[in-house]
Amino acid sequence: MTVIMWPQKQDTSENEKLCVYMVEKAISKLPDGVEEILGIVDLRGFGVENGDVGFLKFLIDVFYYYYPKRLGQLLFVEAPFVFQPIWKLVKPLMRSYSSLVRFCDVETVRKEYFTAETLPADFKI
């Protein structure tokens, strides 16, 4: 499921509810014996107007307090230069989860994380 963030135009509480729903849905689809989910933050087209540090803090707290050890890896895909200052603010908030972050490109996502059958539509050529 793709979600585009426009903090100035959207109700923060609705984004938070959607986030928790998506985490619950991802966990419910895990095969037996698998405990961790892969988070993908597609930053193609990201601009300062999309940045919402408060929402990121909420998301981090959700995983830290309510879903400990459920996040296996978090991919930041195609992070633009303007994302660097936000990352510097967010990284300390992530505590131990910051070690789960990987910055990568779309091709890496295609090759290393999905098969042709499981590749999300947003990452298809």
Legacy VTK file of the C-alpha trace (Angstrom):
# vtk DataFile Version 3.0
C-alpha trace
ASCII
DATASET POLYDATA
POINTS 125 float
0.000 0.000 0.000
1.379 3.407 -0.962
0.910 6.431 1.259
2.004 9.926 0.257
2.597 12.324 3.133
1.491 15.970 2.947
1.631 17.043 6.625
0.229 20.523 5.981
-2.842 19.113 4.212
-3.557 15.918 6.152
-4.943 15.098 9.574
-2.055 13.708 11.614
-4.295 11.370 13.601
-5.588 9.786 10.379
-2.010 9.157 9.218
-1.229 7.571 12.580
-4.273 5.292 12.384
-3.321 4.274 8.847
0.214 3.537 9.976
-0.919 1.229 12.786
-3.368 -0.484 10.428
-0.594 -1.128 7.906
1.733 -2.544 10.583
-1.033 -4.833 11.860
-1.835 -5.950 8.319
1.838 -6.676 7.570
2.221 -8.697 10.758
-0.950 -10.662 10.042
0.459 -11.720 6.662
3.728 -13.090 8.052
4.223 -16.797 7.374
4.516 -19.168 10.329
7.883 -18.853 12.022
8.605 -15.364 10.670
8.450 -12.587 13.256
9.892 -9.520 11.517
8.582 -7.212 8.817
10.429 -5.177 6.217
9.642 -1.469 6.189
10.099 0.451 2.948
10.088 4.229 2.806
10.071 5.257 -0.843
11.602 8.724 -0.942
11.376 9.275 -4.684
9.862 12.692 -5.142
10.438 13.609 -1.499
10.644 17.305 -0.732
10.791 19.397 2.411
6.996 19.766 2.254
6.657 15.985 2.768
8.835 15.875 5.884
7.058 15.327 9.178
9.440 14.629 12.043
6.513 14.352 14.480
5.010 11.523 12.452
8.366 9.770 12.217
8.692 10.040 16.003
5.221 8.488 16.327
6.181 5.642 13.966
9.410 4.973 15.845
7.530 4.896 19.163
4.971 2.474 17.714
7.693 -0.024 16.875
9.751 0.629 19.986
6.938 0.339 22.548
4.184 -1.710 20.898
5.951 -3.914 18.355
9.411 -4.535 19.808
11.597 -6.738 17.636
9.022 -6.783 14.821
10.965 -4.509 12.475
13.624 -6.556 10.707
14.930 -3.883 8.383
13.915 -0.426 7.211
14.781 0.644 3.677
15.002 4.293 2.690
14.762 4.136 -1.092
16.272 6.866 -3.288
16.770 9.345 -0.427
17.403 12.794 -1.941
19.898 15.305 -0.601
17.130 17.271 1.171
16.420 14.213 3.332
19.852 14.350 5.005
18.958 17.026 7.617
15.780 15.145 8.526
17.769 11.934 8.925
20.178 13.715 11.283
17.206 14.698 13.465
15.477 11.322 13.314
18.451 8.958 13.696
18.975 9.621 17.442
15.233 9.180 18.057
15.393 5.705 16.550
17.706 4.396 19.259
18.731 0.823 18.432
16.432 0.762 15.387
18.798 3.083 13.516
21.052 0.061 12.932
18.206 -1.521 10.929
18.166 1.303 8.374
19.578 0.791 4.921
19.728 3.477 2.251
19.370 1.943 -1.187
18.131 2.465 -4.724
15.140 0.974 -6.503
17.273 -1.585 -8.315
18.558 -2.942 -4.994
14.981 -3.332 -3.767
14.058 -5.216 -6.933
17.035 -7.558 -6.890
17.587 -8.236 -3.196
14.164 -8.134 -1.581
11.550 -9.360 -4.059
10.898 -11.827 -6.818
9.104 -10.905 -10.045
5.895 -12.244 -8.496
6.174 -10.371 -5.186
7.550 -7.044 -6.429
5.221 -4.152 -5.461
3.777 -2.242 -8.418
5.578 0.968 -7.419
8.925 -0.754 -7.981
8.206 -2.412 -11.312
9.891 -1.063 -14.422
LINES 1 126
125 0 1 2 3 4 5 6 7 8 9 10 11 12 13 14 15 16 17 18 19 20 21 22 23 24 25 26 27 28 29 30 31 32 33 34 35 36 37 38 39 40 41 42 43 44 45 46 47 48 49 50 51 52 53 54 55 56 57 58 59 60 61 62 63 64 65 66 67 68 69 70 71 72 73 74 75 76 77 78 79 80 81 82 83 84 85 86 87 88 89 90 91 92 93 94 95 96 97 98 99 100 101 102 103 104 105 106 107 108 109 110 111 112 113 114 115 116 117 118 119 120 121 122 123 124
